[in-house]
Amino acid sequence: MGDDAVFRALADPSRRHLLDRLFERDGRTLVELTEDLEMTRFGVMKHLQVLEDAGLVVSRKEGRRKLHYLNPVPIQQIHDRWIDKYRSRHASALAELQQDLEGG
Amino acid sequence: MEIATLAKETLSTPTQVYQVFIRSTPEHIWEAITDPEFTTKYFHGSRVELKLVAGSEYLSTSPDRSEVWVEGEVLEVDPPKRLVHTWLARYDAETAAEEPSRVTWEIEDRGDGMCLLTVVHDQLEGAPKTAQSVSGQGWMYVLSGLKTLLETGDPLPAFSQ
């Protein structure tokens, strides 16, 4: 489960939409996720598989139903690795600039 | 019709599932979950004490043991693969008044030194405040911290003393 798989999964608007739907209400079946969507059930299934491979969605059996859950951990990891790092560099550069300007 | 559906959706507090790959052994992960010296380093600073016997107490306290943060009962123990316990959050008056929920830890050896750790927090129907409190950063920070601790030997910055 690498960053590549997560970025690839997030690069598609339909898949981002599916994540948003799970964010609204977690633990849904394929049928529930297909409701109100213009996508076919097969299409949703394919997208869910990509999301599962990236670790963004986890499916669990509950009785006869297969429920899909949003797993936010990979997004947090992307955040830690790719957002926090650059933001703190940027912030410290600004702080240094301020120091230079005020000091000079 | 629509209102009924909406009410149902709002009332049901769904299960929360978190999953993370950790480069470690099932034994190390198990130790990190069940040993208070480990949990203080990644579990919001809490000391988790439990006996590996179903029916015994699960207790999470502040590092100096002066406050009980979470209490529960151990329901299932299968080292180093599966631990199930109930969860009653005492750290907040509102969550303390709720029904106990349930936490399941599953450790799956995926080979090549990788394990998949899954945390399922369910039976949250009688604990909406608890559900809110552990979602988002709650469990995610615990799992990120556990991963970092086991893979690098160092806790995440917030918990390094």
Interface residues (C-beta under 8 A of the other chain):
Chain A: M1 R25 D26 G27 G55 V58 R60 L67 Y69 L70 N71 P72 V73 Q76 Q77 D80
Chain B: E9 P14 T15 Q16 V17 Y18 Q19 V20 F21 T118 V120 G136 M140 L143 S144
